[in-house]
Amino acid sequence: MAAAKRICLNMIVKNEIRSLDRSLRAVAPFISCWVIGDTGSTDGTQDFIRSFFAARGIPGELHCFPFVDFEQARNQALDHAYASPLEFDYLLFDDADMEVVVEDMDFRAKLDSPGYMLQTRGGVSYWVTRLARRDSGARYHGVTHEYLDVPGGTGRLDGVWMLDHATGSNRVEKFERDIRLLRKGLEAEPDNARYQFYLAESFLNSDRPAEAAETYAKRIAMGGWAEEVWYSRLQRARCFWRMGEEAGFLREAVAAFDQRPRRAEPLYDLARFYRQRGMNEASMLFAEAGLRVKRPAQDVLFIEDFVYRFGLAEEYSIAANYAQDPQRKERGFSACDWLALNRQAPESSRSLARRNLQFYAEPAVASMPSFSWRRLQAPPRQQERGARVCVARHGEKVVGLWTDGESDFLLEFDEALEVIGCKEIRGALDPAMNKQSVREAHLAFFAWGGALWRVAFSPAATLARIVEGETCGFADLRGLSNSGRDARQCEWAPVAQGELLRFVVSYDPIIVADSTGREIASIGAPLASDGFRAASQFTPLNGGWLGLVCEAIEAGPNEESTHYHRFVWLNAMFVLQGVSRPFYLESRGRERVTGLCAHPDGKRLVLSFVANDGELRLATVLAQEAASQLLPAATYAAESFRHEDRRSALADR
């Protein structure tokens, strides 16, 4: 490989003390020197630059000169670099509100062209020339929104990009300054299409949509660069929307799509427009069309990443809930579920999708026809409401732990899940258990090492063995270590097989603890599983572990939250690889699963749960039917939503 080229940082600054540290720290490892122009800082920017590079032994020059416009200032800084005795091969042009992100650590050895464009990201994506060879003769043009002209041409550089952090009140001042500079520039160059475009942009960003719409129209009439003309039409449509001129918006948005059908932004706007007016079928048409448009690989101007990655899926997921076509509603459910668990989705989109899932979630029997439940009677002289029952597999039989926080009973079931045995478990009340903890279902029941055990957490966790016999009792009561974790965030879902006992303590990341509570593994989850709460122990399935988790949808101040459940599947190494869509068991509300185990027939699973009315239920479902609901966890990490990609995680097992 060729030797790494030496890079000189070149930039202009003024009163950038708040953002300089982030910007310079990002670029420092990749430069050999620097030449910076300061146009009048009074906040300590100059001293910071000198001390920052001195501490790292990176030589450079700081020059001070007045600001007239950006073409003058950037070229003056560039000329100082050209004239410098510092040794370098390429100039890297940076800004204080930008952060260089390097993914290809060998990029400097690959440089040979006169110039390179780097992609800028931060809401929208676009390509800007940021690297120029020292002998290229590159020059800046434009009083503002200036561009670098590199004789000999530029290419795209992959593996290095710029993250734009430009936000805040200083942006208002910037837009007003740009309006002044651009108007002055247009007086001198009335046919400068770039000035006309950025004047319209500055008007829109200054909340002056009427002036922006008029200026965009002038830019459209000037012709020229097709992407800029197209984007002007899209922005003109948005001006009309902002002004409440619906006919103008619709005319320009449809024209924008017709002009450049490879871009989905107009379709996203149209989907939003109709959805906000309750015209959901029309909204779905535009969202569906937009979802078929792939992110353009060749366009360079203002690609709105949110639209392609999440925006269209979000609009579709909202509108499709009202679809009359069942297939569309099914796709809407998938889109909503994908957004709810996609770690890269904005928090606002993820939260909205999680709330909306309550409208899509179906009863378990809708997707698992074998699912059926029956009511479980309380032991003699006990009240059913306010109690819990947790099922477990013990040898060749299904057993249950019934508790209300004050009394505990060990139940035995036949294959029809009829109670054939009921023994009270005598002994002092476990200090970790009370009626409140029972109501909140902070309890797990399981078999381990040939014995039955119960773990309770409210919030301190205790593990106890259940002594079986004519008289049942608790023994081996022990506390479980939180290993420094917040006890309220620990779930303690048991994973027991033979002499092995592990606990899944949390789901994002997957934290695994041993039988003492000591953390032994932390495994990243490919999806946003922070809302998962343990609902059951894990049971062996297809070489891994199947469990149930509960998610709560928070309601208003005077309303109760809603619960729904998902199956999750961990492989033998506790990696989360499968997750089902959410469902409810009997009816929407505050149902809560309390146990899961294999039925003795080897075909079914047994679930215990508390219904909305507080009554106790036992349910069964075919194990492979449950497994068929599992979607690959990696699907939720995809760059964009594709309904056709969602197939069973265990399809090949």
N, C-alpha and C positions, 0 to 999 in steps of 0.2 A: 504494500500500500504506500502511496505517496506520503511525503512528510506533511504534517499538519500546517496549514497556512496560519500566519500570524495575523491577528485581528486587532484593529484599533477601534475603540468605542468613540463615536462621534455623536454629540447631542447638544441641544440648547436648553437652558434652564432659566427659570426665574421664580424664586420663592417656592421651591419644591420640597422643603424640608420634611413635610409629612409623608411623602411617598418615595423619597430617594433611596432610603435604606433598602426597601423591598426590591426596587428596580436594580440597584447596583449589586446587591447580593446575588441576584439571579444571573447577572451577566459576567461578574468578576472572574469565575473559574475558566472562562472561555476567551479572554482577551489578554493581549500582551502589553497594551498601552492604551492611553485615552487622551482625547483632545475635546474639551468641553467649552462651549461658549455661554457665558452668563450675561443676561440682558438687563441686569439691575436688581439682583436679589437684596433683600434687607432682613431676611429671617434666619441668617446663618447658613444658607445653602452652600456658599463658597467654602467656608471653613469645614463644613461636613465633608464635602467632596475631597478636599485635600487630606483630611485626617483618615477618611475611609480608605483611600488608595495607599497612603503612606503606611498604614497598619498592615497592608498586604504586600508591600514591596512592588507595586505596579506603577511604573513611571507614567507621567503624563503632563499635560499642559492645561491650565485654566486661563481663558481669555475673557475679557470684559468689553462689551460694546453695547451701544443703544439698540433698541428694537424699533424698526420702521414697519416691516411686514415680514411674513415668514420666508418669502423667497430671499430677501436680503439677509435675514438672520441666519438661516440655515447655510446659505452659500458662504457667508463670512466664516462660520465655524468650519465649513468644509475646506475653505482656502487655508485656514490655519493648519489643518491637518495635512493638506498637500505640501505645505511649506515646512513642516516639522522635520527635525532630524531623527525623530523616533523611527524605529524600524518596524514595518508591518507590511502585509500583502493586501489585506482587505479592510475596508471600513464597514463597521456595523452601525446603522443609524437607529437610535433608540429614543424613547421618551420616558419621562419620569413616571407617568401613569401606566406604563407598559411593563410587563414582566416576561422576560425571555424564558421559554420552556424548551429544554433540549432533551429529546428522546433518543437521538442518534449521537452518541458521544464521539463518534469518528467523523462528524460532518466536516470538520476543518480540513481533513485530508482529501476530501472529495471536491473541494472548491476548485474550479478552473475557468468558469465562464466570466464574462465581464461583470455581470450583475445577477442578483437573485431576488425573487419575490418570496416573502414569508407570509404565511396565513396569519391573520389577526382574528382572534376569537374573543367572544364576550357578549353573547346574546345574538349578534349577527357575525357572520364570517365573511372576510374579504381578503384579497391578496394585495400586498403593498411591497414595493421594492425596498429592501432593508440592507442589502449587502452590495457593495460595489468594489471592484478591484482598484487598487491605488492608481494604476496607470490608465484607467478607463476614461477619464475626463468627464465623469458624471457631474451634472448640475441640477439644481432645483429650479422649478418654475411654478409660479402661482402665489398671489399675495397671501392666501390662506388655503387650506386643504391642498397644499402644495404637493407636487409629485416630483420624483427623481427621474431624470432622463439619463440613461446609460447608453452611450454610443456602443454599438456592437450587440445590443440586445440583452434581455434578461431571461432566465429560466425560473422554474419553481423549485424551491428547496424543501424537500420533505424531511421530517425528523426534527425540525426546529420551527417553533411558532411563537407568536406573541399573544399574551393574555392581557386584554384591555381592562384596566381597573377604573377608567375615567367615570367618576360619579360626583355628585355633590353640588353645592351651591355655586362653586366656581364655574360650572357649566353654563349657568344663566349669563354670567358676565362674558363667557367665551362666545356664546351665540350673538350677543349684542355687538361684541367686538368684530366678529366675523361679518355681520351685516354691514357694518361701516366699511370694512376693508373690501368686501366684495362689490359694494355699490361704487366705491372709488375705482376698483379694478374695471368694472363694466363701463365706467365713463371713459377710461382709456382704451378698453378693448370691448366694444359693444357686441361683438360676434363671438365672444369667448363662452362656449357652451358649458364648460366646466364651472365657470363663475356663476352662470345662470342656475345651474343645478344646485350648487351648494348654497346659493342665496335662498332658493326655495326651501332647502333642508333647514337652514337657519331660521327662516320664518316659522316653519312648522314646529321646530324645537323650542321656539320662543312663544308658542301658543298663539300664533297669528295665522290660523288656517286659511282665511280668505286671501291674504296676500300670498301665502304659500301656493294655493291652488292656481292663482293667476300666473305666478312665476313658473310653476311646473308646466303650465300650458305653453309658455314661451319656450321652455326648454324642449318640449316635445316637438314644437314647430321647427326648431333648429335642426332636427335630425342628428345624424352622426352615430356615435357608439350605441349599438342596439341595446345593450344591457342598461345603459343609463337612461335611454329613452323609455324603455319598458318600466324601469323602476320609478321614473317620474310619473308615468300613468298610474301605477299602483299607489304611489303616495298622493297623487291628486284625488284618487278615489277615497283615500282615508281622510283627506281634508273635507270632502263633502260629507262623509259619515260624521266627522266631528262637528260639523256645522248643522247636522240634522237634515241635510238635503239628500233624502234617500234615493230619489231617482238618479241624481248625479253619481252617487256612490255605485249603484247597481250598473249603470251604463259604463263607468270607467273600470270597475272591477272585472266585469265580464270581458271588456275589451282588452284588459291587461292579460287575462288568461289566454284569450284568443291570439294575442300578439306573441306570447312566449309560453306555450303549453308545457314546456319542460320545468316551469316553475310553479310550485304549489301554493305560494303565499296568497294569491287572489282567491283560490278555492277555500283556503282556511278562513279568510275574511268573510266570504259569502256564507260559509257554514255557520260562523258565529252570528252573522247578521240575522239569518233566518231562525236560528235556535233561540236567540234572545227575544224574538217576536212570537215564540211558541209554534213556529212552523217547522216542526221536527222532521217531517218526511222530506221537506225540501232541504233542510240542513244536512240530513243523511246523504242525500244525493251528492252534494258538493264535498262532504267529508270523505265519502267513498272514493270519489274521483281523485281527491288529494292524496289519499293513502296509496293509490296506485302510482303516484309520481315519486320516483326515487330522487334523493338529494342530488342536485346537479353536480357532476364531477368537473365540468369544464368552465362553468360560470365563475366569475371572480368577484362580482359586486354584491355586497350586502345580502348574503344568504342567511335567512333567519332560521338558525338551527332548531330552535324550539318548535317551529312549525312542523318540520320534517320528523323530529324525534318524538315529540310528545303532543304538540298542539292539536294536530288532526285527530289523533287517537282520543284525546280528551273530548273534543267536540263530538266525535262519533259516539263515544261512550255515554255522553249525556243525552243526546237526541235519540239514540237507539233504544233507550229504556221505554220510549213511547211507541216503538215500532209496531205496526200491525203484522208485519212479516216475521214469523218466528225465527227464520234464519238470520235476519238482521239483528233481532234482539239477542240471539246467541252470540253473534260477533260483538255486539255491544258489551255483553257480559265479559267476554274474553278481553276486550280492550280495557274495560274498567279494572278488571282483576290484574292485568299486566301493569297498568299505571300504579295501582295500589302497592305493588311489591317491587317496582323498579327502583333500584337504589340511586340511579342517575337522574330520575325525574325530579323536578323542583318540588320542594316541600309542599307548596301550595297545591300543586297538581296531585301529589300523592295523598295528601289529606282529603282533598275533594273526592278522589276516587274511593278512598276508604269509607267515607260517609255514604257515597252513592251505592256501594256494594249491598247495603241493606235492602235496596229496591230490586236488585238482581238476584240475591240469594234465594235458592229454591229449597223445598223440603228434600231430605235425603232420598226419599223414594222416587223423586223425579229422575234422578240420574242413576240410582241404585235400586231397581225394582224389587230386589229380594229383601230390602230393608223392612222390618216390621218391629213393633214394640208391644209390650204388655205392661200393665200396672203391677207394681210390687207392693204387697201389703206389709204394714209395719208389724214388728213382733208383738206378741200379746201385751196389752196394757201400755203400749207406747203410741205416741202421737206421730203421724207420718210427716206432717208439715214441719219444716225447720230441721229435718233430719237429712242425712246423706247415706247412700249405700254405694260402696265401691266393689266392683267385681275383680276377681283374679283367677288365674288357672293354678291349681294346686294338684300336681300329679295328673290323674285322669279325670278330675272333677273340677267344676266351677264352684267357687266359694265367694262369699260376700262379707264385707265388714259394714255393719249398720251402726251408725252413731248419731247422737244429737248433741254431743259435747258433754253430756252428763252420764249417759248409759251407752254401753257398747255391746253388740251382739255379733257372733260369728254365725253366718248362714251357710247352708249347703244346699245346692240345687241339683235336680236331676237333669237329664238331657233336654227335657221340655222346659227347663228353667222354672220348674215348680219347686218351692221350698220344701226340702225333706229333712232339714235339721236346723235347729236354732238354739244356740247356747249363749248365755250371757257371759261376757268377759268381765270378771270381777277384778277389783283393785282400785288403787287411788287414781283419781282423775289426772291424766297427763297434764302438767302445767302448761304445755304448749297448746292445749286444746280447750276450747270453751264454745259456747253456743255461737258467738260471733264468728269464730274461725270456721266452724262447721258450715254456717250459712254462706261463707265466702269460698267454701270448697277447698280450703288449704289442707288437703289430705290425699295421701296415696297409699294403696294397699297392693302387696305383691308377694310372690313366693321367691325365696332365695335360700339356697343351700339346704333344701328339704324342709324348710320352716316357713311360716307366714310372718310377714313383717308389715309394719305400718310406719310411714313417715308423716309427721305433721309439721307445718310451718306457719307461724302466726305471731310475729315474723320469725322468731328464733326457731330453728329446725331441730327436731328430735326424732330419733329412730328407735323403735321398740319391737321386740319379738313377741309374737302371740303364742302363749303356751296352750297347746291343745290337750284335751282330755275331758273327763267328766266335769271338771271345773276348769274353765279357761281363765287366763290372766295375762298380764303384761310382764315381760322380763327384759333384761339387757337394755334398759333405757339408757340412751346415750345422746349427747348433743352432736350436731354436725357443724363442722367449721365453715365459716363464710369466707375464709381466706382473704379477709380485708374487703370483701364485697359488701355492698349495701344489702342487708338481709331482706329488705322489702323487694329487691330485684331478683332474688333467688327463687327458682321454680321447683327444683328437686323432683324431676320426673325419673322414676327408677328404670334402669336397664339391667335386668337380672337374667343370668343363664348359668346353670350349674353353680359353681362356687364364685363366679364373677358377679360383682355388683358395681355398677356405675350409676351416676346421676347426671342427667342433662340439666344444668343449672340455669342456663339462659340460651336464647336462640339467635342472638345477634350481638356478638359472634356466638357460635356453638361452644359453650364452655362445659367441659366434662370433668366431673369430680369422682374421686374414689369413694369407698364405703365410709370413710371418715369425714368426707366433705372437702378434702384437699384437692385443689385444682390440678389436673394432670394433662389437660389439653385445651387449647383455644383455637378454634377453626373458623375462619372467615366464611360467612354465608354469601352466596352469590346474589341473594335478593334481600330486600329490606324487610327482615323478619322481626324488627324491634317490637311489633305489636303482638307477637305470638306469646301466649301464656299457656303453661302446661295444663292440659285437661285430663291426661291419663298417663299411666305407665306405658312403656314400649313393649311390644310383643314381636317375636321373630317373624319375618316374612321375606321370602325370596332372597335369602342371604344377607339381609339387613334387618332394620328395625322399623316397625310401623307404630306411629303414635297419633294422638289427636291433640290439637292445640285449639285454644279459644281466642277469639278477637272480640274486643268490646268497642262498639261505636258510641262515643260519648254523645249524650243528648243535651238538651237545654237545661237551665238551672232547676226547672220544676218537672223534669222528665227523667225517667230511668234510661240507662244505657241499654243498648241492644247487643246480644251476643250471637255470634255465629261461629262455626267450627270448620276446621280443615284437617284432613289427613296429611301427615308428613312422613317421609321415609328417609332414614339415615342409612348409609351403607355401613359395612362392618367397621370402617374407620371413623364413624360418626360424622361423615360429610353429608350435609343436607343435599339430597339429589332429587327428591320428588316432593311435590306439594299439590294438593287438590284445590279446586276452587271452593269458595265458602258455601256452606249449606246450613240449614237448621234442621232439627230432628223431628219436631212435631208441629211447632208453630213459632212465629217470630216473637222475640221477647228476650227473656233472661234465662233461657235454658243453659244448663251447664253439665257437660260430660264429666263423670267422676271415675270412670274405669274402662279398660279395654283389655280383652284377653281372647285367646283362641278357644273355640268351642271343642269339646271332645270329639265331635264328628270329623274334625280335620278339614272341614270345608268352610265353616262360618266363623265370624267374629262375634263376640258378645260385648255389648256396651251397657254401661249403667249411666243414667243421667237423671237430673232433676228437671221436671217440666216447669213451665211458667207458673202454674198454680201451686207449685211446691210439692206436687205428688212425685213419687219415685217411679222410675221406669227401667225396664230391662229391654234391650233391643238386640236383634241379630241381623247380620248382613253377610252375604257371601264374601269371603276374603279376596278372591280374585276380582270380584266386582268392585270392591273398595280399591284394590290395587290399580284397576283400570282408570280410576279417577286421577291418579297422580300424573302431573305434568312435570317435565324436566325443569329443575330449579334454574338451570342456565337460561331457559327461555325468557325468564324475567329480567335477565341482564342484557338482552338483545338491544342493539342500537336503535331499533324502531319496531313498532308493532306489526306483526304479520300473523293473522289468525291461522293461516294454513300450517304454520310451524308448530302448532301446539298438539303434540301427540303424547301418549302415555309414556312416563319415565321408565316403566317396567315392561314396555312392549316387547323387548327382545329377551326378557328373562324367563 
